[in-house]
Amino acid sequence: LHRLIRRQRQMCIRDSFKSVGQIFAGAVGADAQQTSRLLMLDETATGSVDPILLINENDVLAGHAASVGQVNQTQLLYLLSRGIAMNLAQQLVTRGFMAPALVSLSTTMQQKVFTELEEAMSGETSASR
């Protein structure tokens, strides 16, 4: 499972993400499921995802999915209607997008990822604080 987040202010950004899964000959009964999602946090950003499966065996299960999209506006408007500031609402929706990809990480590592994400979204870095 791959999830990427891209944001850059005052500049159009284009991102491309390619992921490759491979099933080798002799891997009878293998199961390769691949999901690639790209979340664009800026309305001028564009992107593409390209999931690739290389399968060299017949008796396998394999599948792939890909999507590129903006922050869910319905979720964002719901949070805004509850009095949550735009920046925090965007962070919460983005956290929700990222959470399923991070469940296998330790709590400490998840917090580190979310901290870096929030710094990137606010334009800060640890060094600039």
N, CA, C and O atoms as a MOPAC input file, in Angstrom:
PM7 MOZYME 1SCF
protein

 N      0.86100 1    -1.17300 1     0.00000 1
 C      0.00000 1     0.00000 1     0.00000 1
 C      0.89900 1     1.22500 1     0.00000 1
 O      1.75100 1     1.38500 1     0.87400 1
 N      0.70300 1     2.06900 1    -0.96900 1
 C      1.50900 1     3.28200 1    -1.06800 1
 C      0.57700 1     4.47900 1    -1.08200 1
 O     -0.40900 1     4.50000 1    -1.82000 1
 N      0.88100 1     5.44700 1    -0.29000 1
 C      0.12600 1     6.68800 1    -0.28200 1
 C      1.13200 1     7.83000 1    -0.27000 1
 O      2.07800 1     7.83000 1     0.51700 1
 N      0.92100 1     8.78400 1    -1.13400 1
 C      1.80800 1     9.93200 1    -1.21000 1
 C      1.00700 1    11.20100 1    -1.00400 1
 O     -0.16900 1    11.28800 1    -1.35800 1
 N      1.65700 1    12.15400 1    -0.43800 1
 C      1.02900 1    13.45200 1    -0.23900 1
 C      1.96000 1    14.50700 1    -0.81400 1
 O      3.15500 1    14.52600 1    -0.52300 1
 N      1.40400 1    15.36700 1    -1.62100 1
 C      2.21300 1    16.41600 1    -2.23200 1
 C      1.53000 1    17.76400 1    -2.04900 1
 O      0.31100 1    17.88400 1    -2.17400 1
 N      2.31700 1    18.74600 1    -1.75900 1
 C      1.79200 1    20.10200 1    -1.66900 1
 C      2.92300 1    21.08100 1    -1.92300 1
 O      4.03200 1    20.91300 1    -1.41600 1
 N      2.63900 1    22.08100 1    -2.69400 1
 C      3.60500 1    23.14600 1    -2.88600 1
 C      2.81000 1    24.40500 1    -3.15600 1
 O      1.96300 1    24.42700 1    -4.04800 1
 N      3.07100 1    25.44300 1    -2.40400 1
 C      2.31600 1    26.67900 1    -2.52400 1
 C      2.89700 1    27.55100 1    -3.62300 1
 O      4.10300 1    27.55300 1    -3.87100 1
 N      1.99600 1    28.30300 1    -4.28300 1
 C      2.35100 1    29.31600 1    -5.27100 1
 C      3.13900 1    28.74000 1    -6.44100 1
 O      3.90600 1    29.46300 1    -7.07700 1
 N      2.96900 1    27.48600 1    -6.73100 1
 C      3.64100 1    26.89700 1    -7.87200 1
 C      2.87200 1    25.63900 1    -8.26700 1
 O      2.46700 1    24.85800 1    -7.40600 1
 N      2.67500 1    25.45000 1    -9.54300 1
 C      2.02300 1    24.23700 1   -10.00400 1
 C      2.99000 1    23.07000 1    -9.81600 1
 O      4.16500 1    23.17500 1   -10.16800 1
 N      2.51100 1    21.97900 1    -9.27300 1
 C      3.36500 1    20.81700 1    -9.06400 1
 C      2.76400 1    19.63800 1    -9.80900 1
 O      1.54700 1    19.45400 1    -9.82900 1
 N      3.61600 1    18.85800 1   -10.41100 1
 C      3.20600 1    17.63700 1   -11.11800 1
 C      3.96300 1    16.49300 1   -10.48700 1
 O      5.18400 1    16.55400 1   -10.34600 1
 N      3.25100 1    15.45400 1   -10.10900 1
 C      3.89800 1    14.31700 1    -9.48100 1
 C      3.47900 1    13.04800 1   -10.18400 1
 O      2.34800 1    12.92500 1   -10.65200 1
 N      4.39100 1    12.11700 1   -10.25400 1
 C      4.12800 1    10.82400 1   -10.85800 1
 C      4.66400 1     9.76000 1    -9.91200 1
 O      5.74800 1     9.90400 1    -9.34800 1
 N      3.89300 1     8.69200 1    -9.74600 1
 C      4.28300 1     7.64100 1    -8.81200 1
 C      4.10700 1     6.29700 1    -9.50200 1
 O      3.01700 1     5.97400 1    -9.97400 1
 N      5.16300 1     5.52700 1    -9.56000 1
 C      5.11400 1     4.21100 1   -10.17700 1
 C      5.46200 1     3.17600 1    -9.11700 1
 O      6.47100 1     3.30200 1    -8.42300 1
 N      4.61700 1     2.14500 1    -8.99400 1
 C      4.91100 1     1.06200 1    -8.05900 1
 C      4.88300 1    -0.24800 1    -8.83000 1
 O      4.06200 1    -0.44200 1    -9.72600 1
 N      5.79300 1    -1.14200 1    -8.46900 1
 C      5.91900 1    -2.40900 1    -9.17200 1
 C      5.81300 1    -3.55900 1    -8.17700 1
 O      6.52300 1    -3.59400 1    -7.17200 1
 N      4.92400 1    -4.48900 1    -8.46800 1
 C      4.81700 1    -5.72300 1    -7.69800 1
 C      5.16700 1    -6.87100 1    -8.63100 1
 O      4.78500 1    -6.86400 1    -9.80100 1
 N      5.88400 1    -7.84500 1    -8.12000 1
 C      6.31400 1    -8.93600 1    -8.98200 1
 C      6.04900 1   -10.28400 1    -8.32500 1
 O      6.31200 1   -10.48100 1    -7.13900 1
 N      5.52400 1   -11.20100 1    -9.12100 1
 C      5.35600 1   -12.59100 1    -8.70600 1
 C      6.26800 1   -13.42500 1    -9.59700 1
 O      6.11200 1   -13.44800 1   -10.81800 1
 N      7.20900 1   -14.10100 1    -8.97600 1
 C      8.19400 1   -14.88100 1    -9.72500 1
 C      7.65400 1   -16.25700 1   -10.08400 1
 O      6.75400 1   -16.77700 1    -9.42400 1
 N      8.21400 1   -16.83600 1   -11.13400 1
 C      7.87300 1   -18.19800 1   -11.52800 1
 C      8.11400 1   -19.13800 1   -10.34300 1
 O      9.12300 1   -19.02800 1    -9.64600 1
 N      7.18400 1   -20.05300 1   -10.13100 1
 C      7.29500 1   -20.99400 1    -9.01900 1
 C      6.57900 1   -20.54300 1    -7.77000 1
 O      6.46100 1   -21.31800 1    -6.82100 1
 N      6.09000 1   -19.29900 1    -7.73900 1
 C      5.38600 1   -18.77900 1    -6.55900 1
 C      3.89900 1   -19.12400 1    -6.66400 1
 O      3.04400 1   -18.23900 1    -6.63600 1
 N      3.60600 1   -20.40700 1    -6.78400 1
 C      2.23800 1   -20.89100 1    -6.93100 1
 C      1.41600 1   -20.47400 1    -5.70500 1
 O      1.85200 1   -20.64000 1    -4.56600 1
 N      0.22200 1   -19.93200 1    -5.95800 1
 C     -0.67100 1   -19.52000 1    -4.87900 1
 C     -0.34900 1   -18.15600 1    -4.28800 1
 O     -0.97500 1   -17.74700 1    -3.31000 1
 N      0.60400 1   -17.45500 1    -4.85600 1
 C      0.96400 1   -16.12400 1    -4.34300 1
 C     -0.22200 1   -15.16800 1    -4.48500 1
 O     -1.07600 1   -15.34700 1    -5.35300 1
 N     -0.26000 1   -14.16700 1    -3.63500 1
 C     -1.31200 1   -13.15500 1    -3.65900 1
 C     -0.65300 1   -11.78200 1    -3.61000 1
 O     -0.03600 1   -11.41800 1    -2.60800 1
 N     -0.78300 1   -11.03100 1    -4.67900 1
 C     -0.19600 1    -9.69200 1    -4.74300 1
 C     -1.31200 1    -8.68100 1    -4.97300 1
 O     -1.91800 1    -8.65200 1    -6.04500 1
 N     -1.57900 1    -7.86800 1    -3.98600 1
 C     -2.59800 1    -6.82300 1    -4.09000 1
 C     -1.89500 1    -5.48200 1    -3.92400 1
 O     -1.11400 1    -5.28800 1    -2.99200 1
 N     -2.17300 1    -4.58600 1    -4.81200 1
 C     -1.45100 1    -3.32000 1    -4.84000 1
 C     -2.45100 1    -2.16900 1    -4.95600 1
 O     -3.32200 1    -2.17300 1    -5.82600 1
 N     -2.31300 1    -1.18400 1    -4.06600 1
 C     -3.15300 1     0.01200 1    -4.11800 1
 C     -2.24500 1     1.22800 1    -4.06200 1
 O     -1.39500 1     1.34200 1    -3.17900 1
 N     -2.43000 1     2.13000 1    -5.00800 1
 C     -1.64900 1     3.36300 1    -5.04700 1
 C     -2.61800 1     4.53300 1    -5.06000 1
 O     -3.50400 1     4.60800 1    -5.91100 1
 N     -2.44600 1     5.44100 1    -4.11600 1
 C     -3.31500 1     6.61500 1    -4.03100 1
 C     -2.44900 1     7.85000 1    -3.88800 1
 O     -1.49800 1     7.86800 1    -3.10700 1
 N     -2.78000 1     8.87200 1    -4.64000 1
 C     -2.04500 1    10.13200 1    -4.61300 1
 C     -3.02300 1    11.23100 1    -4.21700 1
 O     -4.02900 1    11.44000 1    -4.89400 1
 N     -2.73500 1    11.92900 1    -3.13400 1
 C     -3.59200 1    13.00100 1    -2.64400 1
 C     -2.93700 1    14.33500 1    -2.95300 1
 O     -1.82100 1    14.61000 1    -2.51200 1
 N     -3.63700 1    15.15700 1    -3.71200 1
 C     -3.12600 1    16.47100 1    -4.07500 1
 C     -3.72700 1    17.50600 1    -3.12400 1
 O     -4.94700 1    17.64200 1    -3.03000 1
 N     -2.87200 1    18.22200 1    -2.43200 1
 C     -3.33100 1    19.17200 1    -1.41800 1
 C     -3.40700 1    20.60200 1    -1.94000 1
 O     -3.68700 1    21.52700 1    -1.17700 1
 N     -3.16800 1    20.78300 1    -3.19700 1
 C     -3.22000 1    22.10100 1    -3.81100 1
 C     -4.02200 1    21.97000 1    -5.09900 1
 O     -3.81900 1    21.02600 1    -5.86300 1
 N     -4.92700 1    22.90500 1    -5.34500 1
 C     -5.79300 1    22.79600 1    -6.52100 1
 C     -5.04000 1    22.92000 1    -7.85000 1
 O     -5.57700 1    22.54600 1    -8.89300 1
 N     -3.82700 1    23.43000 1    -7.83200 1
 C     -3.05800 1    23.53300 1    -9.07100 1
 C     -2.17800 1    22.30900 1    -9.30700 1
 O     -1.57000 1    22.18400 1   -10.37000 1
 N     -2.10200 1    21.41100 1    -8.34000 1
 C     -1.25700 1    20.22600 1    -8.46200 1
 C     -1.92100 1    19.18500 1    -9.36200 1
 O     -3.14600 1    19.06900 1    -9.40400 1
 N     -1.10100 1    18.44300 1   -10.06900 1
 C     -1.58000 1    17.32700 1   -10.87900 1
 C     -0.68400 1    16.12900 1   -10.61600 1
 O      0.43300 1    16.27000 1   -10.12100 1
 N     -1.17800 1    14.96900 1   -10.94800 1
 C     -0.35700 1    13.79500 1   -10.70300 1
 C     -0.89400 1    12.56900 1   -11.41100 1
 O     -2.00500 1    12.56600 1   -11.94100 1
 N     -0.08100 1    11.53200 1   -11.40700 1
 C     -0.49700 1    10.25400 1   -11.98200 1
 C      0.13000 1     9.12700 1   -11.17200 1
 O      1.22000 1     9.27000 1   -10.62000 1
 N     -0.57500 1     8.01000 1   -11.11300 1
 C     -0.05100 1     6.80900 1   -10.46900 1
 C     -0.07800 1     5.68900 1   -11.49900 1
 O     -0.97200 1     5.62100 1   -12.34300 1
 N      0.90600 1     4.82100 1   -11.41400 1
 C      1.05600 1     3.75700 1   -12.39700 1
 C      1.41600 1     2.46100 1   -11.68400 1
 O      2.59500 1     2.13700 1   -11.54400 1
 N      0.39500 1     1.71000 1   -11.22600 1
 C      0.69400 1     0.43200 1   -10.57200 1
 C      1.01600 1    -0.62500 1   -11.62900 1
 O      0.28000 1    -0.77800 1   -12.60400 1
 N      2.09200 1    -1.33700 1   -11.43800 1
 C      2.52800 1    -2.35300 1   -12.39900 1
 C      2.65100 1    -3.69100 1   -11.68300 1
 O      3.25700 1    -3.77900 1   -10.61500 1
 N      2.07900 1    -4.72300 1   -12.27100 1
 C      2.23000 1    -6.07900 1   -11.75900 1
 C      2.96700 1    -6.90600 1   -12.80800 1
 O      2.53500 1    -6.98600 1   -13.95800 1
 N      4.06100 1    -7.50900 1   -12.41600 1
 C      4.83200 1    -8.40600 1   -13.28200 1
 C      4.60100 1    -9.82100 1   -12.76300 1
 O      5.05900 1   -10.17200 1   -11.67500 1
 N      3.90100 1   -10.61800 1   -13.52900 1
 C      3.48300 1   -11.94300 1   -13.06200 1
 C      4.08100 1   -13.02000 1   -13.95700 1
 O      3.81000 1   -13.06000 1   -15.15700 1
 N      4.89100 1   -13.88900 1   -13.37000 1
 C      5.54100 1   -14.97200 1   -14.09900 1
 C      5.09800 1   -16.34400 1   -13.59900 1
 O      5.87400 1   -17.29900 1   -13.60000 1
 N      3.83800 1   -16.42500 1   -13.17400 1
 C      3.26200 1   -17.68300 1   -12.69000 1
 C      1.77000 1   -17.63200 1   -12.99800 1
 O      1.16700 1   -16.55900 1   -12.99400 1
 N      1.17300 1   -18.79900 1   -13.26500 1
 C     -0.23900 1   -18.84200 1   -13.64300 1
 C     -1.18900 1   -18.94600 1   -12.45600 1
 O     -2.22300 1   -18.27800 1   -12.45700 1
 N     -0.89000 1   -19.73500 1   -11.46800 1
 C     -1.80000 1   -20.00500 1   -10.36200 1
 C     -1.58100 1   -19.00500 1    -9.22700 1
 O     -1.00100 1   -19.34300 1    -8.19400 1
 N     -2.04900 1   -17.77400 1    -9.42800 1
 C     -1.86000 1   -16.70300 1    -8.44100 1
 C     -3.12000 1   -15.84600 1    -8.34700 1
 O     -3.99600 1   -15.90600 1    -9.21000 1
 N     -3.19000 1   -15.06300 1    -7.30300 1
 C     -4.18000 1   -13.99900 1    -7.17200 1
 C     -3.42100 1   -12.68900 1    -7.26900 1
 O     -2.38300 1   -12.52400 1    -6.62700 1
 N     -3.92500 1   -11.75700 1    -8.06200 1
 C     -3.24500 1   -10.47100 1    -8.18400 1
 C     -4.26200 1    -9.40300 1    -8.56000 1
 O     -5.22300 1    -9.66000 1    -9.28500 1
 N     -4.03300 1    -8.22500 1    -8.06200 1
 C     -4.90800 1    -7.11500 1    -8.39300 1
 C     -4.22800 1    -5.79500 1    -8.09600 1
 O     -3.30100 1    -5.71600 1    -7.29000 1
 N     -4.71200 1    -4.75900 1    -8.76700 1
 C     -4.16000 1    -3.43600 1    -8.50200 1
 C     -5.23600 1    -2.37800 1    -8.66500 1
 O     -6.22000 1    -2.56900 1    -9.37900 1
 N     -5.02700 1    -1.26400 1    -7.99100 1
 C     -5.93800 1    -0.12700 1    -8.06700 1
 C     -5.12100 1     1.14400 1    -7.93600 1
 O     -4.06300 1     1.15700 1    -7.30800 1
 N     -5.62700 1     2.21100 1    -8.53500 1
 C     -4.91900 1     3.48600 1    -8.46700 1
 C     -5.93000 1     4.62800 1    -8.48800 1
 O     -6.97400 1     4.53600 1    -9.13400 1
 N     -5.60900 1     5.70000 1    -7.77700 1
 C     -6.45900 1     6.88700 1    -7.80200 1
 C     -5.61800 1     8.12500 1    -7.53500 1
 O     -4.60100 1     8.07600 1    -6.84300 1
 N     -6.06800 1     9.22900 1    -8.09800 1
 C     -5.46700 1    10.53500 1    -7.87300 1
 C     -6.61700 1    11.47900 1    -7.56800 1
 O     -7.60900 1    11.49800 1    -8.29800 1
 N     -6.50200 1    12.26000 1    -6.50400 1
 C     -7.59200 1    13.16800 1    -6.19200 1
 C     -7.20800 1    14.26300 1    -5.22400 1
 O     -6.12000 1    14.27800 1    -4.64800 1
 N     -8.13900 1    15.16900 1    -5.07000 1
 C     -7.99200 1    16.28800 1    -4.14400 1
 C     -8.54400 1    15.88700 1    -2.77500 1
 O     -9.12700 1    14.81300 1    -2.62300 1
 N     -8.35800 1    16.74700 1    -1.79400 1
 C     -8.93400 1    16.55000 1    -0.46500 1
 C    -10.45800 1    16.47200 1    -0.62200 1
 O    -11.04700 1    17.25500 1    -1.36700 1
 N    -11.08600 1    15.53600 1     0.07600 1
 C    -12.52500 1    15.35100 1     0.01300 1
 C    -13.22400 1    16.61300 1     0.53000 1
 O    -13.16100 1    16.93000 1     1.71800 1
 N    -13.89100 1    17.32500 1    -0.38300 1
 C    -14.51300 1    18.59900 1    -0.03100 1
 C    -15.69900 1    18.43700 1     0.91700 1
 O    -15.96000 1    19.32300 1     1.73100 1
 N    -16.41200 1    17.33000 1     0.82300 1
 C    -17.54000 1    17.08500 1     1.73300 1
 C    -17.03800 1    16.95900 1     3.16500 1
 O    -17.60900 1    17.54400 1     4.08600 1
 N    -15.96200 1    16.18900 1     3.34800 1
 C    -15.38200 1    16.04400 1     4.68100 1
 C    -14.85800 1    17.38300 1     5.18400 1
 O    -15.05600 1    17.73500 1     6.34700 1
 N    -14.19700 1    18.12100 1     4.31400 1
 C    -13.64200 1    19.41700 1     4.68900 1
 C    -14.74900 1    20.39300 1     5.09600 1
 O    -14.63500 1    21.06600 1     6.12100 1
 N    -15.81500 1    20.47400 1     4.30200 1
 C    -16.92200 1    21.37800 1     4.61600 1
 C    -17.62400 1    20.98500 1     5.91100 1
 O    -18.05900 1    21.85100 1     6.67000 1
 N    -17.73300 1    19.69900 1     6.16500 1
 C    -18.33500 1    19.24300 1     7.42000 1
 C    -17.53900 1    19.77700 1     8.61900 1
 O    -18.10900 1    20.30900 1     9.57100 1
 N    -16.21900 1    19.62500 1     8.55100 1
 C    -15.38000 1    20.10300 1     9.65500 1
 C    -15.44300 1    21.62200 1     9.78800 1
 O    -15.49700 1    22.14900 1    10.89900 1
 N    -15.43700 1    22.32100 1     8.66300 1
 C    -15.53400 1    23.78200 1     8.69800 1
 C    -16.86800 1    24.22000 1     9.31000 1
 O    -16.91900 1    25.20000 1    10.05400 1
 N    -17.94600 1    23.49600 1     8.99700 1
 C    -19.26100 1    23.85500 1     9.54400 1
 C    -19.32700 1    23.63900 1    11.05100 1
 O    -20.23500 1    24.14900 1    11.70800 1
 N    -18.38200 1    22.89300 1    11.60100 1
 C    -18.32300 1    22.65100 1    13.04500 1
 C    -17.37800 1    23.63200 1    13.73400 1
 O    -17.07000 1    23.48500 1    14.91600 1
 N    -16.92300 1    24.63600 1    12.98000 1
 C    -16.09100 1    25.67700 1    13.56200 1
 C    -14.60000 1    25.36700 1    13.58400 1
 O    -13.82900 1    26.07300 1    14.23400 1
 N    -14.19800 1    24.33500 1    12.89100 1
 C    -12.77200 1    23.97800 1    12.84200 1
 C    -12.09700 1    24.82600 1    11.76800 1
 O    -12.61500 1    24.95000 1    10.65800 1
 N    -10.95300 1    25.40500 1    12.09200 1
 C    -10.21300 1    26.25200 1    11.15100 1
 C     -9.77800 1    25.44500 1     9.93400 1
 O     -9.54600 1    24.24000 1    10.02700 1
 N     -9.66900 1    26.11800 1     8.79400 1
 C     -9.33300 1    25.46900 1     7.52000 1
 C     -8.05200 1    24.63900 1     7.60300 1
 O     -8.03500 1    23.49500 1     7.15000 1
 N     -6.98100 1    25.19400 1     8.17400 1
 C     -5.71200 1    24.47300 1     8.23900 1
 C     -5.84800 1    23.18300 1     9.04100 1
 O     -5.35100 1    22.13600 1     8.62600 1
 N     -6.52000 1    23.25600 1    10.18900 1
 C     -6.71400 1    22.06700 1    11.01200 1
 C     -7.63100 1    21.06800 1    10.30700 1
 O     -7.39100 1    19.86200 1    10.36400 1
 N     -8.67300 1    21.55800 1     9.64500 1
 C     -9.58400 1    20.67000 1     8.91600 1
 C     -8.82800 1    19.90600 1     7.82500 1
 O     -9.03400 1    18.70400 1     7.65800 1
 N     -7.95800 1    20.59200 1     7.08500 1
 C     -7.15900 1    19.92500 1     6.05500 1
 C     -6.23800 1    18.88100 1     6.67600 1
 O     -6.07200 1    17.79300 1     6.12500 1
 N     -5.64300 1    19.20600 1     7.81600 1
 C     -4.77300 1    18.24200 1     8.49700 1
 C     -5.55500 1    17.01200 1     8.93800 1
 O     -5.07000 1    15.88900 1     8.79900 1
 N     -6.76000 1    17.21000 1     9.46700 1
 C     -7.55700 1    16.08000 1     9.93200 1
 C     -7.97600 1    15.16700 1     8.77800 1
 O     -7.90800 1    13.94300 1     8.89300 1
 N     -8.41300 1    15.77100 1     7.66000 1
 C     -8.80800 1    14.97100 1     6.50400 1
 C     -7.59000 1    14.21900 1     5.94600 1
 O     -7.70300 1    13.06100 1     5.54500 1
 N     -6.44900 1    14.87000 1     5.92400 1
 C     -5.23500 1    14.23200 1     5.42000 1
 C     -4.78400 1    13.11200 1     6.34800 1
 O     -4.33500 1    12.06500 1     5.88400 1
 N     -4.90100 1    13.32400 1     7.64500 1
 C     -4.59200 1    12.24700 1     8.60300 1
 C     -5.47600 1    11.03600 1     8.35100 1
 O     -5.00900 1     9.89700 1     8.38300 1
 N     -6.75700 1    11.28900 1     8.10200 1
 C     -7.67800 1    10.20300 1     7.81500 1
 C     -7.29600 1     9.44300 1     6.55200 1
 O     -7.45900 1     8.22500 1     6.47700 1
 N     -6.79300 1    10.16300 1     5.57100 1
 C     -6.32800 1     9.54200 1     4.33400 1
 C     -5.09700 1     8.67200 1     4.59100 1
 O     -4.97400 1     7.57700 1     4.04200 1
 N     -4.20100 1     9.16600 1     5.42000 1
 C     -2.93300 1     8.47800 1     5.69100 1
 C     -3.04900 1     7.32300 1     6.68200 1
 O     -2.29200 1     6.35800 1     6.58600 1
 N     -3.96900 1     7.40100 1     7.61800 1
 C     -4.03100 1     6.45300 1     8.73600 1
 C     -3.99300 1     4.98000 1     8.32000 1
 O     -3.22800 1     4.21900 1     8.91200 1
 N     -4.77600 1     4.54200 1     7.33500 1
 C     -4.73000 1     3.11800 1     6.98700 1
 C     -3.35100 1     2.63500 1     6.52400 1
 O     -3.01200 1     1.46500 1     6.70100 1
 N     -2.56900 1     3.51900 1     5.94100 1
 C     -1.23900 1     3.12900 1     5.47000 1
 C     -0.23400 1     3.04300 1     6.61500 1
 O      0.84000 1     2.46400 1     6.45100 1
 N     -0.56700 1     3.60700 1     7.76100 1
 C      0.38300 1     3.68500 1     8.86600 1
 C      0.09200 1     2.71500 1    10.00900 1
 O      0.84300 1     2.68100 1    10.98400 1
 N     -0.97500 1     1.93100 1     9.91400 1
 C     -1.37700 1     1.09000 1    11.03700 1
 C     -0.32100 1     0.07200 1    11.44800 1
 O     -0.28800 1    -0.34100 1    12.60700 1
 N      0.53000 1    -0.33600 1    10.53800 1
 C      1.55000 1    -1.33500 1    10.89300 1
 C      2.77600 1    -0.70300 1    11.55600 1
 O      3.66400 1    -1.42200 1    12.01400 1
 N      2.83800 1     0.61800 1    11.61400 1
 C      3.96100 1     1.30200 1    12.24900 1
 C      3.72200 1     1.45800 1    13.74500 1
 O      2.58100 1     1.43100 1    14.20600 1
 N      4.79500 1     1.62100 1    14.49300 1
 C      4.67400 1     1.89000 1    15.92300 1
 C      3.99900 1     3.24700 1    16.12900 1
 O      4.00200 1     4.09400 1    15.23500 1
 N      3.43200 1     3.44100 1    17.29700 1
 C      2.79000 1     4.71400 1    17.62200 1
 C      3.78000 1     5.86200 1    17.50600 1
 O      3.43000 1     6.94000 1    17.02600 1
 N      5.01400 1     5.63500 1    17.94200 1
 C      6.05200 1     6.66400 1    17.85800 1
 C      6.31700 1     7.04800 1    16.40600 1
 O      6.42600 1     8.23000 1    16.08100 1
 N      6.41900 1     6.04000 1    15.53100 1
 C      6.68800 1     6.31100 1    14.12700 1
 C      5.48300 1     6.98700 1    13.46100 1
 O      5.65500 1     7.87500 1    12.62600 1
 N      4.27200 1     6.57200 1    13.82400 1
 C      3.08100 1     7.22400 1    13.27900 1
 C      3.07800 1     8.70000 1    13.65100 1
 O      2.79200 1     9.55500 1    12.81300 1
 N      3.39500 1     8.99800 1    14.90900 1
 C      3.41400 1    10.39300 1    15.35000 1
 C      4.46800 1    11.19300 1    14.59300 1
 O      4.24300 1    12.35400 1    14.25000 1
 N      5.60900 1    10.57700 1    14.33500 1
 C      6.66300 1    11.25600 1    13.57800 1
 C      6.17900 1    11.59000 1    12.16600 1
 O      6.40900 1    12.69300 1    11.67000 1
 N      5.51500 1    10.64200 1    11.52900 1
 C      4.99100 1    10.88300 1    10.18200 1
 C      3.97200 1    12.01800 1    10.21300 1
 O      4.03300 1    12.92100 1     9.37800 1
 N      3.03200 1    11.98600 1    11.16800 1
 C      2.01800 1    13.02400 1    11.25100 1
 C      2.63400 1    14.39100 1    11.57200 1
 O      2.17400 1    15.40900 1    11.05500 1
 N      3.65500 1    14.42400 1    12.40700 1
 C      4.32900 1    15.68700 1    12.72000 1
 C      4.97900 1    16.27100 1    11.47600 1
 O      4.84300 1    17.46200 1    11.19700 1
 N      5.68600 1    15.43000 1    10.72900 1
 C      6.32000 1    15.90300 1     9.49200 1
 C      5.27900 1    16.35900 1     8.47900 1
 O      5.48400 1    17.35400 1     7.78400 1
 N      4.17400 1    15.64500 1     8.39100 1
 C      3.09300 1    16.01300 1     7.49000 1
 C      2.53000 1    17.37900 1     7.85800 1
 O      2.35000 1    18.23600 1     6.99300 1
 N      2.25400 1    17.58000 1     9.13000 1
 C      1.68100 1    18.84900 1     9.57400 1
 C      2.65500 1    20.00100 1     9.38000 1
 O      2.24500 1    21.11400 1     9.05000 1
 N      3.94400 1    19.74200 1     9.58200 1
 C      4.94900 1    20.77300 1     9.32900 1
 C      4.96800 1    21.13200 1     7.84800 1
 O      5.02900 1    22.30900 1     7.49200 1
 N      4.91500 1    20.12500 1     6.99000 1
 C      4.92800 1    20.37600 1     5.54500 1
 C      3.68800 1    21.15700 1     5.11500 1
 O      3.77000 1    22.04600 1     4.26800 1
 N      2.54500 1    20.82200 1     5.70300 1
 C      1.30700 1    21.50600 1     5.34400 1
 C      1.28100 1    22.94500 1     5.83000 1
 O      0.64300 1    23.80200 1     5.21900 1
 N      1.97000 1    23.20700 1     6.92400 1
 C      1.98700 1    24.57800 1     7.44400 1
 C      3.15200 1    25.39000 1     6.89600 1
 O      3.24900 1    26.59200 1     7.14400 1
 N      4.03800 1    24.73100 1     6.14700 1
 C      5.18700 1    25.43100 1     5.57600 1
 C      6.36700 1    25.50700 1     6.53000 1
 O      7.36200 1    26.16200 1     6.21800 1
 N      6.28400 1    24.85700 1     7.68100 1
 C      7.37400 1    24.86300 1     8.66400 1
 C      8.23100 1    23.63200 1     8.49700 1
 O      7.83900 1    22.65900 1     7.85200 1
 N      9.39600 1    23.68900 1     9.08400 1
 C     10.22000 1    22.50300 1     9.25600 1
 C     10.75600 1    22.53700 1    10.67500 1
 O     10.71700 1    23.57800 1    11.33200 1
 N     11.25100 1    21.42100 1    11.14500 1
 C     11.82400 1    21.38500 1    12.50200 1
 C     12.93200 1    22.41600 1    12.63800 1
 O     13.07800 1    23.03700 1    13.69000 1
 N     13.71500 1    22.60300 1    11.57800 1
 C     14.84300 1    23.52500 1    11.61200 1
 C     14.39500 1    24.98200 1    11.68500 1
 O     15.11500 1    25.83000 1    12.21400 1
 N     13.17600 1    25.28000 1    11.14100 1
 C     12.73600 1    26.67500 1    11.11200 1
 C     12.03400 1    27.10700 1    12.38500 1
 O     11.72500 1    28.28700 1    12.55100 1
 N     11.77300 1    26.15100 1    13.30500 1
 C     11.09200 1    26.50300 1    14.53800 1
 C     12.05400 1    26.98100 1    15.58600 1
 O     11.64000 1    27.32100 1    16.69500 1

